[in-house]
Structures are given as structure tokens and as C-alpha cells.
Amino acid sequence: MKTAYISLAIIVVIVLIVYIARSASKNSPDAKGAQGDTVKTQTHTTEMNKFQDLRSMAFSITAEELGIVMPLDKTVVYGVIMDWEIGDGIVTLVSYKTGDASLYLNSGGGIIGGGQHANVNAAARQYVEKAQSFLANADKTTTTTNLPAKNELYFYLLTNDGVFLGKEEINNIENNSSPWIDLFTEGNIVITELRNISSE
């Protein structure tokens, strides 16, 4: 069952990339106005340096800036940044505890501000909530610029005690042997909902 869902998730991502690429070639709006997840939902084009800028911005957003009150006695996940190597590119899914969600492609294109839609917002909230139980599987890191190599998947967990990183191989996801499979599945639900709003 999970293997079938994972295969479907990969197909959904590929379809989304193709859709974004086609939309970008038709519309080519400027991405300079993108300021995190607070702008109107839009499919946009990005150059490689814009991808890096948007991704860096996602890491720099604090819980306080999102209006989230964090406890002092517990490490709490308030955001998840999933980097997924697919083919010759990287898909980066950004989700926060507030329900804000965006998707960036290093090859160009993406979706910003998906959290304004109820279906995306609910999926993103559930995804970040699920990430809390994966903290024990991740290691604290001070480096957030690394991207996954071929057949790799990274989960960066943003917390009130810094950033934690979990790494996995796609093969382990596909054969159901990964401890990260449930979080990957939740992330793909967010991607599916983003795809749904991008095709409206």
C-alpha cells in the first residue's frame, strides 16, 4: 500500500514540475516580490540564484515572526524544509506550523503562499505536527546550505532549539524500510494539495 502511494507521490511531483514549467513559459511573472508565504498564491519562475534566495529565506524565518509562542522547556518543531532529489533537480517543500506552505524547484518555478488555501493549510499543519515525533531521528546542524545528492532526501526540522537534519535514501522510502516514510508521506500530501491549487 505504501509502495503504491510513494510511486503515486513521485508521479504527482513530476506532473507538478511539468505543469509549473509550462505555466512559467506562458506567464513568466517576476519572482522578486515574493516575501515568504505571506503573498498571494502564485506559480512563478525562478533562476537558480532565486531558488537559493527563497530557500535561505525559508530557513531564516523564526517562530516569533510567524506569531508562534514557543515553550521554554521543550524543543518544538515549527517548520519543516524537505529537499528531495528527483532526476537532475531538487524539489524543496517549505511548511510551517501556521499552515503556510511553498514549493520551490531549483530548475526554475514554484508555488508561493499556498497556506492561504484551507486544504493546503490543513495539510501543512498536520505535516509539521507529525514532524515533532521525528526529532529523535534527526541530528542538530548549523549547516543548511547542503542539498541532497542523487537518491537522497533531506528533512530540516526548524525548532526553538535550532535546526535538526534527517537524511534518507529514496530507495529506503520505496522499499518501506525507512523510519522517515510516514513524514515523507505527509509531505507528499502537502505537495498534492499545492498541485491542486496550482491547477485551479
C-alpha positions as a Markdown table, in Angstrom:
| # | Residue | x | y | z |
|---|---|---|---|---|
| 1 | Met | 0.0 | 0.0 | 0.0 |
| 2 | Lys | 2.7 | 2.5 | 1.0 |
| 3 | Thr | 4.8 | 1.5 | -2.0 |
| 4 | Ala | 1.9 | 2.3 | -4.3 |
| 5 | Tyr | 1.4 | 5.7 | -2.6 |
| 6 | Ile | 5.1 | 6.5 | -2.9 |
| 7 | Ser | 5.0 | 5.7 | -6.6 |
| 8 | Leu | 2.0 | 7.9 | -6.9 |
| 9 | Ala | 3.7 | 10.7 | -5.0 |
| 10 | Ile | 6.7 | 10.6 | -7.4 |
| 11 | Ile | 4.3 | 10.8 | -10.3 |
| 12 | Val | 2.5 | 13.8 | -8.7 |
| 13 | Val | 5.8 | 15.7 | -8.2 |
| 14 | Ile | 6.8 | 15.0 | -11.8 |
| 15 | Val | 3.4 | 16.2 | -13.1 |
| 16 | Leu | 3.7 | 19.3 | -10.9 |
| 17 | Ile | 7.1 | 20.1 | -12.2 |
| 18 | Val | 5.9 | 19.8 | -15.8 |
| 19 | Tyr | 2.8 | 22.0 | -15.0 |
| 20 | Ile | 4.9 | 24.7 | -13.4 |
| 21 | Ala | 7.4 | 24.7 | -16.3 |
| 22 | Arg | 4.6 | 25.1 | -18.8 |
| 23 | Ser | 2.9 | 27.9 | -16.7 |
| 24 | Ala | 6.3 | 29.6 | -16.4 |
| 25 | Ser | 6.9 | 29.6 | -20.1 |
| 26 | Lys | 3.4 | 31.2 | -20.7 |
| 27 | Asn | 3.3 | 33.8 | -17.9 |
| 28 | Ser | 6.9 | 34.3 | -16.7 |
| 29 | Pro | 5.9 | 36.6 | -13.8 |
| 30 | Asp | 8.7 | 38.2 | -11.8 |
| 31 | Ala | 9.5 | 36.5 | -8.5 |
| 32 | Lys | 11.2 | 39.5 | -6.9 |
| 33 | Gly | 8.1 | 40.4 | -4.9 |
| 34 | Ala | 8.0 | 37.0 | -3.2 |
| 35 | Gln | 8.4 | 37.6 | 0.6 |
| 36 | Gly | 8.0 | 34.2 | 2.2 |
| 37 | Asp | 4.5 | 32.8 | 2.4 |
| 38 | Thr | 2.5 | 36.0 | 3.0 |
| 39 | Val | 1.9 | 36.9 | -0.6 |
| 40 | Lys | -0.9 | 35.8 | -2.9 |
| 41 | Thr | -0.6 | 32.2 | -4.1 |
| 42 | Gln | 1.2 | 32.2 | -7.4 |
| 43 | Thr | 3.1 | 29.9 | -9.8 |
| 44 | His | 6.4 | 31.7 | -10.6 |
| 45 | Thr | 9.6 | 31.2 | -12.3 |
| 46 | Thr | 13.0 | 31.3 | -10.5 |
| 47 | Glu | 16.6 | 31.3 | -11.6 |
| 48 | Met | 19.0 | 29.1 | -9.7 |
| 49 | Asn | 20.1 | 32.1 | -7.5 |
| 50 | Lys | 16.4 | 32.9 | -6.8 |
| 51 | Phe | 15.9 | 29.3 | -5.6 |
| 52 | Gln | 18.8 | 29.7 | -3.2 |
| 53 | Asp | 17.4 | 33.0 | -2.0 |
| 54 | Leu | 13.9 | 31.7 | -1.4 |
| 55 | Arg | 15.3 | 28.6 | 0.3 |
| 56 | Ser | 17.6 | 30.7 | 2.6 |
| 57 | Met | 14.7 | 33.0 | 3.4 |
| 58 | Ala | 12.6 | 29.9 | 4.5 |
| 59 | Phe | 15.4 | 28.9 | 7.0 |
| 60 | Ser | 15.7 | 32.5 | 8.3 |
| 61 | Ile | 12.0 | 32.8 | 9.4 |
| 62 | Thr | 11.6 | 32.5 | 13.1 |
| 63 | Ala | 8.7 | 31.2 | 15.2 |
| 64 | Glu | 8.3 | 34.7 | 16.6 |
| 65 | Glu | 8.0 | 36.2 | 13.1 |
| 66 | Leu | 5.3 | 33.6 | 12.4 |
| 67 | Gly | 3.5 | 34.6 | 15.6 |
| 68 | Ile | 4.0 | 31.3 | 17.2 |
| 69 | Val | 4.6 | 31.3 | 21.0 |
| 70 | Met | 7.2 | 28.6 | 21.8 |
| 71 | Pro | 7.7 | 26.9 | 25.2 |
| 72 | Leu | 10.9 | 27.5 | 27.1 |
| 73 | Asp | 11.1 | 23.9 | 28.5 |
| 74 | Lys | 10.6 | 21.8 | 25.3 |
| 75 | Thr | 12.0 | 21.6 | 21.8 |
| 76 | Val | 9.2 | 22.1 | 19.4 |
| 77 | Val | 9.2 | 21.9 | 15.6 |
| 78 | Tyr | 7.6 | 24.9 | 14.0 |
| 79 | Gly | 8.7 | 24.3 | 10.4 |
| 80 | Val | 9.9 | 21.6 | 8.0 |
| 81 | Ile | 12.0 | 22.1 | 4.9 |
| 82 | Met | 12.2 | 18.9 | 2.8 |
| 83 | Asp | 14.7 | 18.8 | 0.0 |
| 84 | Trp | 14.1 | 15.9 | -2.4 |
| 85 | Glu | 16.5 | 15.0 | -5.3 |
| 86 | Ile | 14.4 | 13.9 | -8.2 |
| 87 | Gly | 16.1 | 13.3 | -11.6 |
| 88 | Asp | 18.6 | 16.1 | -12.2 |
| 89 | Gly | 16.9 | 18.6 | -9.9 |
| 90 | Ile | 15.8 | 19.4 | -6.4 |
| 91 | Val | 12.3 | 19.9 | -5.1 |
| 92 | Thr | 12.1 | 21.9 | -1.9 |
| 93 | Leu | 8.9 | 21.9 | 0.2 |
| 94 | Val | 8.6 | 24.5 | 2.9 |
| 95 | Ser | 5.9 | 24.2 | 5.6 |
| 96 | Tyr | 5.3 | 25.9 | 8.9 |
| 97 | Lys | 3.2 | 25.3 | 12.0 |
| 98 | Thr | 0.9 | 28.2 | 10.9 |
| 99 | Gly | -0.1 | 26.3 | 7.7 |
| 100 | Asp | 2.0 | 28.4 | 5.4 |
| 101 | Ala | 3.5 | 26.3 | 2.6 |
| 102 | Ser | 5.5 | 26.8 | -0.6 |
| 103 | Leu | 7.3 | 24.7 | -3.1 |
| 104 | Tyr | 10.5 | 25.6 | -5.0 |
| 105 | Leu | 12.3 | 23.9 | -7.9 |
| 106 | Asn | 16.0 | 24.6 | -8.4 |
| 107 | Ser | 15.4 | 24.2 | -12.1 |
| 108 | Gly | 13.1 | 27.2 | -12.0 |
| 109 | Gly | 9.5 | 27.6 | -10.9 |
| 110 | Gly | 7.5 | 27.0 | -7.7 |
| 111 | Ile | 4.4 | 27.9 | -5.8 |
| 112 | Ile | 4.4 | 30.6 | -3.1 |
| 113 | Gly | 1.7 | 31.3 | -0.5 |
| 114 | Gly | -0.2 | 28.0 | -0.6 |
| 115 | Gly | -1.2 | 28.3 | 3.0 |
| 116 | Gln | -3.9 | 30.8 | 2.1 |
| 117 | His | -5.9 | 27.8 | 0.8 |
| 118 | Ala | -7.7 | 25.8 | 3.5 |
| 119 | Asn | -6.7 | 22.4 | 2.0 |
| 120 | Val | -3.0 | 23.3 | 1.9 |
| 121 | Asn | -3.1 | 25.0 | 5.3 |
| 122 | Ala | -4.6 | 21.9 | 7.0 |
| 123 | Ala | -2.2 | 19.5 | 5.3 |
| 124 | Ala | 0.9 | 21.7 | 6.2 |
| 125 | Arg | -0.2 | 22.0 | 9.8 |
| 126 | Gln | -0.6 | 18.2 | 10.1 |
| 127 | Tyr | 2.7 | 17.6 | 8.4 |
| 128 | Val | 4.6 | 19.9 | 10.8 |
| 129 | Glu | 2.8 | 18.4 | 13.7 |
| 130 | Lys | 3.9 | 14.9 | 12.5 |
| 131 | Ala | 7.5 | 16.1 | 12.3 |
| 132 | Gln | 7.6 | 16.6 | 16.1 |
| 133 | Ser | 7.8 | 12.8 | 16.6 |
| 134 | Phe | 10.8 | 12.6 | 14.2 |
| 135 | Leu | 13.1 | 14.8 | 16.2 |
| 136 | Ala | 14.8 | 11.8 | 17.8 |
| 137 | Asn | 15.8 | 10.6 | 14.3 |
| 138 | Ala | 17.5 | 13.9 | 13.4 |
| 139 | Asp | 20.8 | 15.5 | 14.3 |
| 140 | Lys | 21.3 | 19.1 | 15.2 |
| 141 | Thr | 23.1 | 21.0 | 12.5 |
| 142 | Thr | 24.4 | 24.5 | 11.8 |
| 143 | Thr | 24.7 | 24.0 | 8.1 |
| 144 | Thr | 21.6 | 24.5 | 6.0 |
| 145 | Thr | 23.1 | 25.1 | 2.5 |
| 146 | Asn | 23.7 | 21.5 | 1.7 |
| 147 | Leu | 21.3 | 19.9 | -0.8 |
| 148 | Pro | 20.7 | 16.1 | -1.3 |
| 149 | Ala | 22.8 | 14.2 | -3.7 |
| 150 | Lys | 21.3 | 11.7 | -6.1 |
| 151 | Asn | 18.8 | 9.3 | -4.5 |
| 152 | Glu | 18.8 | 11.4 | -1.3 |
| 153 | Leu | 16.1 | 13.1 | 0.7 |
| 154 | Tyr | 16.7 | 15.7 | 3.5 |
| 155 | Phe | 14.3 | 16.8 | 6.3 |
| 156 | Tyr | 15.4 | 20.0 | 8.0 |
| 157 | Leu | 13.3 | 20.4 | 11.2 |
| 158 | Leu | 13.2 | 24.1 | 12.4 |
| 159 | Thr | 12.8 | 24.3 | 16.2 |
| 160 | Asn | 13.1 | 26.8 | 19.1 |
| 161 | Asp | 16.4 | 25.0 | 19.8 |
| 162 | Gly | 18.0 | 25.3 | 16.3 |
| 163 | Val | 17.8 | 23.2 | 13.2 |
| 164 | Phe | 17.8 | 19.4 | 13.1 |
| 165 | Leu | 18.6 | 17.4 | 10.0 |
| 166 | Gly | 17.4 | 13.9 | 9.0 |
| 167 | Lys | 18.8 | 12.3 | 5.8 |
| 168 | Glu | 17.4 | 9.3 | 3.9 |
| 169 | Glu | 17.9 | 7.4 | 0.7 |
| 170 | Ile | 14.9 | 7.3 | -1.7 |
| 171 | Asn | 15.4 | 3.6 | -2.1 |
| 172 | Asn | 14.7 | 3.1 | 1.6 |
| 173 | Ile | 11.5 | 5.0 | 1.2 |
| 174 | Glu | 10.4 | 3.0 | -1.8 |
| 175 | Asn | 11.1 | -0.4 | -0.1 |
| 176 | Asn | 9.3 | 0.7 | 3.1 |
| 177 | Ser | 12.4 | 0.2 | 5.3 |
| 178 | Ser | 12.8 | 3.9 | 6.2 |
| 179 | Pro | 12.0 | 5.3 | 9.6 |
| 180 | Trp | 11.1 | 8.6 | 7.7 |
| 181 | Ile | 8.4 | 7.1 | 5.5 |
| 182 | Asp | 5.4 | 8.5 | 7.4 |
| 183 | Leu | 6.8 | 12.0 | 7.4 |
| 184 | Phe | 7.6 | 11.7 | 3.7 |
| 185 | Thr | 4.0 | 10.6 | 3.1 |
| 186 | Glu | 2.7 | 13.6 | 5.0 |
| 187 | Gly | 4.9 | 15.9 | 3.0 |
| 188 | Asn | 3.6 | 14.5 | -0.3 |
| 189 | Ile | 0.0 | 15.2 | 0.9 |
| 190 | Val | 1.1 | 18.9 | 1.1 |
| 191 | Ile | 2.6 | 18.7 | -2.4 |
| 192 | Thr | -0.6 | 17.1 | -3.7 |
| 193 | Glu | -2.7 | 19.9 | -2.2 |
| 194 | Leu | -0.3 | 22.5 | -3.7 |
| 195 | Arg | -0.7 | 20.9 | -7.1 |
| 196 | Asn | -4.5 | 21.0 | -6.7 |
| 197 | Ile | -4.5 | 24.8 | -6.1 |
| 198 | Ser | -1.9 | 25.4 | -8.9 |
| 199 | Ser | -4.2 | 23.8 | -11.4 |
| 200 | Glu | -7.3 | 25.8 | -10.4 |
